[in-house]
Amino acid sequence: VSTVHRSITLAFSSYPLSTHTMSNNVDNLTGAGDGKFHFAIDRGGTFTDVVCRLPNGQEVVFKLLSEDPQHYADAPTEGIRRLLDQHDTPVTGIDYSRGRPVRTDRIGSIRMGTTVATNALLERQGARMALLTTEGFGDLLEIGNQARPDIFDLSCKTPSLLYEQVVQVKERVILEEYCSTELVEKLGPSKVGITGEKVLIEQVPDLQIVKRELEKLRDAGITSLAIALMHAYTFVEHERMIGEIAKQMNCFEQISMSHEVMPMVKLVPRG
């Protein structure tokens, strides 16, 4: 997904318009245009569909190959360039040749959707990933919570894991309301999480140990990290500390922290 986001830039390659990768249909819309180009793009695994409302209110729909490296580096940007070159250049004379910056004042909006991440998830073709979680809970996501499409299906199979290695981090945060008075006095003053719940810090992660574990993952070829710690939905500091160390190493392409992706209370759905 990050690769798709990075590719939504207004810089283009050099490939002439061809009919075998693009077909146009123009339909009249009831509403008048606002003088700008509005794009809605769906980048699929095989084809990229582009819908554009022209400045005069008409709508243009076409598709092109999502992967055609011999001709262009990125399908969404190529689609935008082609349409502007075809429909705006004859009117304004603006040059939309590949390799030239695109004048964004002619673009009103760009909406982007993609099934690339979904396809990678279903086909298990994503990056090599490791999970970092609280010590003692390394098997929790594999065990799961019995959620399945058909609860009476006796032949159901456990889905394969997205991560290939697990690092159990020695850290622990406890909710104060479930602690005894003696434990509260032992662990010292509590901190207030983002949900308003009071938490006690039983153990702060040793970042030197964490870094050594991350170096092992790097040497093993891991390029993506998922960090999901107990109670990170309310106390995010430990995940942030680990995430910052990973970022400083500058060797992981993707670092996902559960409190940013889905700050749910329970660890299994959040992880």
Secondary structure, DSSP 8 states (H G I E B T S, - for coil): -HHHHHH-SS--------TTS---EEE--SS---SSEEEEEEE-SSEEEEEEE-TTS-EEEEEEES--TTT-S-HHHHHHHHHHHHHTHHHH-----TTS---GGGEEEEEEEESHHHHHHHHT-S--EEEEEETT-TTHHHH--S--S-TT-TT------S-SEEEEE--EEEEGGGS-HHHHHHH-S-EE-TTS-EEEEEE---HHHHHHHHHHHHHTT--EEEEE-TTTTT--HHHHHHHHHHHHHT--SEEEEHHHH---SSHHHH-
